[in-house]
Amino acid sequence: MALDDNSIFCFSPIYRLQWEEAQQKDVLLYPEGMVELNQSSAEILKLCDGSRTLNELVAELEGKFSTSGLRTDICEFIEIALENGWIRINSD
């Protein structure tokens, strides 16, 4: 799937991102269970709040970690998150 630079992502209604003290990591909660996230995945999902385009999301993460060249990895994870239904493209 080719992502549009201006796509804006938000969580699907059944998923919620939160810090889980017992696992000492961010997790995605949903009615049937929980998905444990690594730090990179959590940082990307924290920005999928319906307010940033893909370009803005990439720029913010590259700025936060003082690096460049993250776009491919971010897009690959966004595609996985979309396929799993964790996030969706905001159509508002």
SVG drawing of the C-alpha trace seen along z (x, -y; Angstrom):
<svg xmlns="http://www.w3.org/2000/svg" viewBox="-15 -18 36 30">
<polyline fill="none" stroke="black" stroke-width="0.4" points="0.0,0.0 1.4,-3.4 0.7,-5.9 -0.3,-9.5 2.0,-12.2 -1.1,-14.1 -2.8,-11.1 -3.8,-11.7 -4.0,-8.7 -6.1,-8.1 -6.8,-5.1 -9.5,-2.7 -12.4,-3.0 -11.7,0.3 -8.0,-0.3 -6.4,-2.4 -2.7,-3.2 -1.5,-3.3 1.5,-2.7 1.3,0.7 3.2,0.7 3.3,4.5 5.0,4.8 7.0,1.5 6.0,0.6 3.3,-0.9 0.6,1.4 -2.5,1.3 -5.6,2.4 -8.6,3.8 -11.6,5.9 -10.0,9.3 -6.6,8.5 -3.4,6.5 -0.6,5.9 2.8,5.2 4.8,2.5 8.4,1.8 9.6,-1.8 9.7,-2.6 6.2,-1.4 4.9,-3.2 6.5,-6.5 4.9,-6.3 1.5,-5.4 1.6,-8.2 1.6,-10.6 -1.4,-9.0 -3.8,-11.2 -5.7,-12.6 -3.8,-15.9 -0.7,-15.1 -0.1,-14.2 2.3,-11.4 4.9,-14.1 4.5,-15.9 4.7,-12.6 8.0,-11.7 9.4,-15.2 8.4,-15.1 10.0,-11.7 13.2,-12.6 13.4,-15.8 12.7,-14.1 15.5,-11.6 17.9,-14.0 18.2,-11.8 17.0,-11.5 16.0,-8.6 13.2,-7.2 10.5,-7.5 10.7,-4.0 10.6,-2.4 7.8,-4.6 5.8,-3.9 6.3,-0.1 5.0,-0.2 2.1,-2.4 1.1,0.1 1.3,2.9 -0.8,0.9 -3.4,0.2 -3.5,3.9 -4.0,4.9 -6.8,2.4 -5.0,0.6 -5.2,-2.8 -7.2,-4.1 -6.9,-7.0 -8.8,-9.9 -11.6,-10.8 -12.9,-13.9"/>
</svg>
